[in-house]
Amino acid sequence: MPKLVISDARKADFKVCPHTKRFINAKPNHKVLRKNLEAGRVVIILSGPFAGKRAVFIRQLENGHALLNGPFGINEVPLCAVPTHHLIITSSKMDCKVDTTGMTFTMFTKPKAMDKKQQEEFTKATPAWLAEWQKKVDAAMVPAVPKEFVDYMKAPFVVRPQDKVHQFKF
């Protein structure tokens, strides 16, 4: 096997692991936002508990996940963090002026080191601070949703056997 040779210009991007004497990629992992994914764009969620539902993209979180909202008052999709590759981006767009600067990805994850009883309580009840965020975001978004979008947002996305998927226009 040939020896790995790294130029001096590339050595700045790597550091040596002291235990194995191998190079480790030390570049920060920047998540690039997908093309056409912008605030206010309507997306279709493909997996998870809200699969097949439409939601509005608010912004990208620090780890690359998309922050979405239904709004909950219209189609019962709460604030949630979804990986961007689990979304279909549609051509529909609406005005979305929501301040979510204090939101991070850790707000949507389960705390570690919980016993079974704590996990059940965490999944059953929505934390009060998350319910406050939900009310704040819905108060800004629900009036901004056009009337013709309400039925569109409520309708589930379904692919039937007779549908020609390759001819869909999102």
N, C-alpha and C positions, 0 to 999 in steps of 0.2 A: 504494500500500500504506500503510495507516495506521501511524502511529508507535507503537511499543511504549511504554506508560506503566506503570511499576511503582510501587506505593504505597510510602511510607516503611516501613510495617510489613513488607512483603515484601523490601525491599532488604537487610535483615539476612541473608536466606537466600541472597543472590547476591553474587558479586564480579565486578568488571569485568576482562576480559582486556585486558592493556595493548597487545596488538598489533592487535586488531580492534575494540576499544571496544564489545564486546558483553558481555552478562551471561552468566555461567556459573553453573549450579546448583551450589552448594557444600554442599548438605545432605549429611550422611552417609547412606550407603545401608544402612538397617537391614533385614535380612531377617526377615520375620515367619514364625514357625513355623506350619505348616499345622494346621488344626483336627484334633483327635483324634490327632495325632502326638506320642506321649509315650514315655518310656523304657520299653522292654520290649514295645512294640507290634510285632507281626509284620507285615512289609510284603512286597510282591511287587515285584521289580526288573523294570522293563520294557525296559531297553536296556543295552548294554554286554556285556562278557564273561560276566556272570552273569544275563543276561536269562532270565526265567521261573523264577528260583529265589526261594525265600523266605529272608528274613533278619530279624534282630531289630534294631530301631532302638535305638541307645544314647544319642546326643545330637546336637544341631545344632552344626556347626563354625562358626568365626567368619565364614566367607563365605556361610553359608546352606546348605551341603551337609549331607546326613545322614550320620552315622557309623554304619555297619552292620556286623554280624558274623553269620555263619551260624548257629551256631558252626561253625568249620572242622572240628571233629571229627565233626560230624553230617552236614552237607551240603556241605562243601568250599567254602563262601563265606568268604573271609578278611575281615579288617578292610578296609573300603573306604569311600571317600567318594563319594556318589552325589547328584546334584541331586534335590531333593525332588519336582520335577514329573515325575521318571522313576520314581515309586513309586506302587503301589496300597496304600492303608492298609486292613488287614483289621480285623475286630473281635476277633481273637485277641490275647491279652496274657499275658505271663509276668513273673515277678519278675526284675529285672535290676539287680543292685547291683554295678556295675563302676566302678572309679576310672580315668577316662581324662583327667584334668585336664592332663596334659602333652602331649596330642595336638593337633596343628594340621593345617590343610589342606596346608601345604607338605610334610608328611611323606609325602603320597600323590602328589605331583607329581614329574615328572622334572626333574632339574636342567638348567638351560639351558646352552648352549655345550658340548655334547658332540659328539664326532665319532661316526661310525657304529659303530666298534668298542666305544666306551664305552656307546652306546645299547643295543647287543645284549647286553652284559654286564649292564646295568642291568635289562633286561627278562627275562633268563634267571634270574638269581639273586635271591632275596629277601634284602634287607639283614639282617644279624644282629640289629640293634636292632628291626626290624619283626617278626622271628620271635619275639623275646623278648616284645614287646607282645602278639603273637597268643597265645602260650602263657599269659601272665598273664590275658588276657581270657577265653580258653577255660576256664581252670581255675576261673574264677568263674561262668561261664555254663552249662557242660555239666551240672553237678549240679542247676542250677536248672530245667532243661528237664523238664517232666513227661513221663512215659513215653508217654502218648497223643499228645504233640506230635512225637515223634521221626519217625514215619512221615509225618506231615503236613509236617514241615520238609524231609524228603528228597524228597517228591513234587514234580515240576515243575508249573508252572502252564501249562496248554495250553488254547487255545480251539479247539474243533473246529467244522466247518461246521454240524453239527446243533445246536450250543449256542445258547441264546437269551441273548445277552450282556446285553440290557436287563433280564433277570430275575435276574442274578447278585446275590448278597448276599455282600459281603465282610465 
